[in-house]
C-alpha cells in the first residue's frame, strides 16, 4: 500500500510503503502454512500460539447412488505454545429430506520441531469422533430388492478415532505443498477401517 503525504509549509513529499503477511508465522513457517487448514481437504503444521481458526466447509455429492448428499463442517481451533494445537469440530448432513448432526470431534496436534528444522516438517494429529446422529445412507449402492437387512430403526453413527501424519514444505518461496497420511478406525458398528492420503499444492 503506498501512502503519499504532503506538508503544507515545506511542500515536501514522502512515500511510505507498508507490507505484511495476513497470518502471523507459526514457528517460522510461511503464512499460508501457518493456518490450520492448507485446503479444505488437507491440514498442515500448527497455528501460532494463542491464535484462533474458525472454518466452515461444505461438501456436496450429487453423482452417487440415490439422492444428493450435503455435508457441512464447522471447526474451531486454537494454537498453543510449544507447537501444540487443540480443535473441536461438528459435522451436519442433509440427505433425502432429512438431516442433523452426524459427529462431534476433538482434535490435538503437535509439530515435532520449528519450521525447516526437520525435512517436510512432520506434525502428529489425533482425533476422536463421537457419533451423535443416525446413518442416513450407506456408503455403497443399495442392496438388490429383497436383500435388505431388517433393522429396528436406522443405525447410529459409530464413534471413531483417527491418526494423521501431516507433512508440509515450501520450495523456493514460490511453491507450497502439504500432504496428509491418515488411518481411521470405528469403535462400534461394523468397526470399519479407512486409510489413505490427501495432498495439495499452491
Secondary structure, DSSP 8 states (H G I E B T S, - for coil): -EEEEE-TTT--EEEEE----SS--STT--GGGSSSEEETTEE-S---TT-EEEEEEEEEE-SSSSS-EEEEEEEEEEEETTTEEEEEEEEEEEETTEEEEEEEEEEEEEESSSTTSSTT--EEEEEEEEE-SB--S-SS----TT-----SS--B---EEEEEEEEEEEETTTEEEEEEEEEEEESSTT--EEEEEEEEE-
